Each structure stands twice: as C-alpha cells, then as structure tokens.
Amino acid sequence: MLRKAMLATLLAVSLGGAASADTLLVEGIKVAGQSGHPARGSTKAEVIAQFGEPAGRSGPVGEPPISSWEYAPFVVYFEYDYVLHAVAKRQ
C-alpha cells in the first residue's frame, strides 16, 4: 500500500511539470500533407499520379528498404511502396 502511495505521489509531481511546453518555430518549414505534399501512407503510384515523375530517385537502402524521390519543392521518403514522410526543401 505504501508503495502505491509513493508511486502516486511521484506521478503527481512528475505530471505537474508537464503542463507547460515550449513552442519551436522553424522558418521555411511546411507541414507535409497540408501544403501540396504527398500524404503519409500514399502509394508510389498515387504520388506519381498526383505529382508526376520525380526529378531523382535514391535507394532502396537498409531493412526495411527506405527509398526517396526528389521533387523541386520537397523530398518524399518511402518504406517499401508507402510514403513515410514528405519534407519541404529549404527555400
């Protein structure tokens, strides 16, 4: 019982500091999917249908295989056939 009370107190103290947070603003970075980038989970065929052929292709590398396609405003990273991330290039 004492152990549960100590755990509850420790948890309450820990969560007390978690109520505040800092905001990080990075100039020139756009969120993928909200500014004309492929959405996470899209297939390679869907990306080509929406954005055309990429300017360049890299990979696959590693296990699971990760590849990337480069477009003028962003780079798309794939795991197998699905979009993991789309990252805007710095302008």
C-alpha positions in Angstrom: 0.0 0.0 0.0 2.8 2.4 0.9 4.4 1.6 -2.5 1.3 2.6 -4.3 1.1 5.8 -2.4 4.7 6.7 -3.2 4.1 5.9 -6.8 1.0 8.1 -7.0 2.9 11.0 -5.3 5.8 10.6 -7.7 3.5 10.5 -10.7 1.6 13.6 -9.5 4.8 15.5 -9.0 6.1 14.4 -12.4 2.9 15.4 -14.2 2.8 18.8 -12.5 5.8 20.0 -14.6 4.4 18.5 -17.8 1.7 21.1 -18.1 4.0 23.7 -19.7 5.7 23.3 -23.0 7.9 25.3 -25.4 7.0 26.1 -29.0 9.6 25.7 -31.6 9.2 27.7 -34.8 11.4 26.8 -37.7 11.3 29.3 -40.6 10.7 28.0 -44.0 9.5 24.5 -43.0 6.0 23.4 -44.1 4.0 20.5 -42.8 3.7 17.7 -45.3 0.1 16.9 -46.4 -1.1 20.5 -45.7 0.8 22.3 -48.4 0.7 20.2 -51.5 2.9 17.3 -50.4 2.0 13.6 -50.6 0.2 12.3 -47.5 1.7 9.7 -45.3 0.5 6.2 -46.4 0.1 7.2 -50.1 1.5 4.7 -52.5 4.2 5.4 -55.1 1.6 5.1 -57.9 -0.6 7.7 -56.1 2.4 10.1 -55.8 3.3 9.7 -59.5 -0.4 10.3 -60.4 -0.6 13.5 -58.3 2.9 15.0 -58.8 4.3 13.3 -61.9 7.7 11.6 -62.3 10.3 12.7 -59.7 13.5 14.6 -60.7 15.5 11.9 -59.0 15.3 8.6 -57.1 17.5 7.1 -54.4 17.6 3.8 -52.7 16.3 1.4 -51.5 18.7 1.1 -48.6 18.5 -0.9 -45.4 15.9 -3.2 -43.9 13.1 -2.3 -44.2 14.1 -0.8 -47.5 13.9 3.1 -47.5 14.0 5.0 -50.7 13.5 8.6 -51.6 12.2 10.6 -54.5 13.2 14.2 -55.1 10.8 16.8 -56.4 11.6 20.5 -56.8 9.9 21.7 -53.6 10.2 18.5 -51.5 11.6 15.0 -51.0 9.4 12.0 -50.4 10.7 9.1 -48.3 9.1 5.6 -48.8 9.2 2.4 -46.9 8.5 -0.3 -49.4 5.7 1.2 -51.5 4.3 3.7 -49.0 5.1 7.3 -48.1 6.7 7.7 -44.7 7.4 11.4 -44.8 7.4 14.3 -47.3 9.9 17.0 -46.3 9.9 20.5 -47.8 13.2 21.8 -49.1 14.6 24.9 -47.5 13.9 27.9 -49.7 
